[in-house]
């Protein structure tokens, strides 16, 4: 039983994988910010293109 306890204590105190977890959290936050920025820029852009299409599209002879 003492041997298992020392193994668990060594595993609990090991900090080798900590940086990879931190990088994964940072990457997730960066992706979340990118998606929200794209969504906030994309919606007005799509509506602008939709207005052009509704008026006859690109290259139309109508004013």
C-alpha positions as a Markdown table, in Angstrom:
| # | Residue | x | y | z |
|---|---|---|---|---|
| 1 | Unk | 0.0 | 0.0 | 0.0 |
| 2 | Unk | 2.8 | 2.5 | 0.7 |
| 3 | Unk | 4.2 | 1.9 | -2.7 |
| 4 | Unk | 0.9 | 2.8 | -4.4 |
| 5 | Unk | 0.7 | 5.9 | -2.3 |
| 6 | Unk | 4.1 | 7.1 | -3.4 |
| 7 | Unk | 3.2 | 6.4 | -7.0 |
| 8 | Unk | 0.1 | 8.5 | -6.7 |
| 9 | Unk | 2.0 | 11.3 | -5.0 |
| 10 | Unk | 4.6 | 11.3 | -7.7 |
| 11 | Unk | 1.9 | 11.4 | -10.4 |
| 12 | Unk | 0.0 | 14.2 | -8.6 |
| 13 | Unk | 3.1 | 16.4 | -8.2 |
| 14 | Unk | 4.3 | 15.9 | -11.8 |
| 15 | Unk | 4.0 | 19.1 | -13.7 |
| 16 | Unk | 5.4 | 18.0 | -17.1 |
| 17 | Unk | 2.1 | 18.2 | -19.0 |
| 18 | Unk | 1.0 | 21.5 | -17.5 |
| 19 | Unk | 2.3 | 23.7 | -20.3 |
| 20 | Unk | 0.6 | 21.6 | -23.0 |
| 21 | Unk | -2.7 | 22.0 | -21.2 |
| 22 | Unk | -2.1 | 25.8 | -20.9 |
| 23 | Unk | -1.4 | 26.0 | -24.6 |
| 24 | Unk | -4.5 | 24.1 | -25.4 |
| 25 | Unk | -6.6 | 26.5 | -23.3 |
| 26 | Unk | -5.0 | 29.5 | -25.0 |
| 27 | Unk | -5.6 | 28.0 | -28.4 |
| 28 | Unk | -9.3 | 27.4 | -27.6 |
| 29 | Unk | -9.7 | 31.0 | -26.5 |
| 30 | Unk | -7.9 | 32.3 | -29.6 |
| 31 | Unk | -10.2 | 30.2 | -31.9 |
| 32 | Unk | -13.2 | 31.4 | -30.0 |
| 33 | Unk | -12.2 | 35.1 | -30.5 |
| 34 | Unk | -11.5 | 34.4 | -34.2 |
| 35 | Unk | -14.9 | 32.8 | -34.7 |
| 36 | Unk | -16.7 | 35.7 | -33.0 |
| 37 | Unk | -14.8 | 38.3 | -35.0 |
| 38 | Unk | -15.6 | 36.5 | -38.2 |
| 39 | Unk | -19.2 | 36.2 | -37.3 |
| 40 | Unk | -19.5 | 39.9 | -36.4 |
| 41 | Unk | -17.8 | 41.0 | -39.6 |
| 42 | Unk | -19.5 | 38.3 | -41.8 |
| 43 | Unk | -23.2 | 39.2 | -41.0 |
| 44 | Unk | -23.1 | 42.8 | -42.3 |
| 45 | Unk | -21.0 | 41.6 | -45.3 |
| 46 | Unk | -23.5 | 38.9 | -46.2 |
| 47 | Unk | -26.4 | 41.4 | -45.9 |
| 48 | Unk | -24.6 | 43.8 | -48.2 |
| 49 | Unk | -24.0 | 41.2 | -50.8 |
| 50 | Unk | -27.7 | 40.2 | -50.5 |
| 51 | Unk | -28.8 | 43.8 | -51.2 |
| 52 | Unk | -26.6 | 43.8 | -54.4 |
| 53 | Unk | -28.1 | 40.5 | -55.5 |
| 54 | Unk | -31.6 | 41.7 | -54.8 |
| 55 | Unk | -31.0 | 44.8 | -57.0 |
| 56 | Unk | -30.0 | 42.6 | -60.0 |
| 57 | Unk | -26.5 | 41.3 | -59.1 |
| 58 | Unk | -23.1 | 42.3 | -60.3 |
| 59 | Unk | -22.9 | 43.6 | -63.9 |
| 60 | Unk | -26.5 | 44.5 | -64.1 |
| 61 | Unk | -27.5 | 47.3 | -66.4 |
| 62 | Unk | -30.1 | 48.6 | -63.9 |
| 63 | Unk | -29.1 | 51.6 | -61.7 |
